[in-house]
Amino acid sequence: MGDYHGDYRIYYPNGKVREKGTYKLGELDGTLEKYNEDGSLYIVERYQMGVRSGKATVFEQGQKKMEFDFYGGLPYE
Protein backbone atom coordinates (compact mmCIF):
# COMPACT_ATOMS: atom_id res chain seq x y z
CA MET A 1 0.00 0.00 0.00
CA GLY A 2 1.35 3.43 -0.95
CA ASP A 3 1.94 6.48 1.19
CA TYR A 4 -0.06 8.94 -0.92
CA HIS A 5 -3.83 9.00 -1.26
CA GLY A 6 -6.09 11.82 -2.46
CA ASP A 7 -5.80 15.07 -4.39
CA TYR A 8 -2.52 16.97 -4.60
CA ARG A 9 -1.17 20.19 -6.08
CA ILE A 10 2.34 21.43 -6.75
CA TYR A 11 2.91 25.19 -7.11
CA TYR A 12 5.40 27.44 -8.88
CA PRO A 13 7.26 30.00 -6.70
CA ASN A 14 4.85 32.64 -8.11
CA GLY A 15 1.92 30.81 -6.48
CA LYS A 16 0.36 29.46 -9.68
CA VAL A 17 -0.45 25.74 -9.92
CA ARG A 18 2.26 23.71 -11.66
CA GLU A 19 0.60 20.30 -11.47
CA LYS A 20 -2.52 18.77 -9.96
CA GLY A 21 -3.87 15.27 -9.82
CA THR A 22 -4.97 12.44 -7.58
CA TYR A 23 -3.19 9.55 -5.92
CA LYS A 24 -4.91 6.30 -5.02
CA LEU A 25 -2.99 3.86 -2.84
CA GLY A 26 0.31 5.53 -3.74
CA GLU A 27 -0.25 5.61 -7.51
CA LEU A 28 -1.40 8.38 -9.83
CA ASP A 29 -5.02 7.66 -10.71
CA GLY A 30 -7.37 9.81 -12.78
CA THR A 31 -6.65 13.08 -14.54
CA LEU A 32 -3.24 14.77 -14.20
CA GLU A 33 -3.03 18.40 -15.34
CA LYS A 34 0.26 20.24 -15.84
CA TYR A 35 0.50 24.01 -16.30
CA ASN A 36 3.01 26.53 -17.59
CA GLU A 37 4.43 29.09 -15.18
CA ASP A 38 2.02 31.73 -16.52
CA GLY A 39 -0.92 29.53 -15.45
CA SER A 40 -1.89 28.31 -18.91
CA LEU A 41 -2.66 24.62 -19.37
CA TYR A 42 0.21 22.60 -20.87
CA ILE A 43 -0.94 18.96 -20.83
CA VAL A 44 -3.78 16.78 -19.57
CA GLU A 45 -3.02 13.09 -19.04
CA ARG A 46 -5.03 10.24 -17.62
CA TYR A 47 -3.66 7.56 -15.33
CA GLN A 48 -5.02 4.28 -14.09
CA MET A 49 -3.24 3.02 -10.97
CA GLY A 50 0.08 4.64 -11.93
CA VAL A 51 -0.01 3.81 -15.63
CA ARG A 52 -0.72 6.42 -18.29
CA SER A 53 -3.89 5.26 -20.00
CA GLY A 54 -6.35 6.93 -22.37
CA LYS A 55 -5.93 10.35 -23.94
CA ALA A 56 -3.11 12.80 -23.35
CA THR A 57 -3.69 16.26 -24.80
CA VAL A 58 -0.96 18.88 -25.27
CA PHE A 59 -1.90 22.58 -25.39
CA GLU A 60 -0.06 25.59 -26.77
CA GLN A 61 -1.27 29.14 -26.10
CA GLY A 62 -4.60 27.79 -24.88
CA GLN A 63 -5.27 25.76 -28.01
CA LYS A 64 -5.14 21.99 -28.39
CA LYS A 65 -1.90 21.25 -30.25
CA MET A 66 -1.86 17.44 -30.35
CA GLU A 67 -3.42 14.38 -28.81
CA PHE A 68 -2.04 10.95 -27.99
CA ASP A 69 -3.72 7.72 -26.92
CA PHE A 70 -2.09 5.43 -24.36
CA TYR A 71 -2.83 1.88 -23.35
CA GLY A 72 -0.84 0.19 -20.61
CA GLY A 73 1.53 3.16 -20.49
CA LEU A 74 2.47 2.93 -24.17
CA PRO A 75 1.21 5.09 -27.04
CA TYR A 76 -1.05 3.42 -29.57
CA GLU A 77 -2.99 4.40 -32.66
QUINORPE-V404563 format. One record per backbone hydrogen bond with DSSP energy under -0.5 kcal/mol. NH is the residue of the N-H (numbers start at 1). CO is the residue of the C=O. If there is no record, write none. Layout:
NH&CO ; NH&CO
//
This chain:
2&25 ; 6&23 ; 8&21 ; 10&19 ; 12&16 ; 15&12 ; 18&10 ; 19&10 ; 20&33 ; 21&8 ; 23&6 ; 24&27 ; 26&4 ; 27&24 ; 29&22 ; 30&47 ; 32&45 ; 33&20 ; 34&43 ; 35&18 ; 36&40 ; 39&36 ; 42&34 ; 43&34 ; 44&57 ; 45&32 ; 47&30 ; 48&51 ; 50&28 ; 51&48 ; 53&46 ; 54&70 ; 56&68 ; 57&44 ; 58&66 ; 59&42 ; 60&63 ; 63&60 ; 65&58 ; 66&58 ; 68&56 ; 69&76 ; 70&54 ; 71&74 ; 73&52 ; 74&71 ; 76&69
//
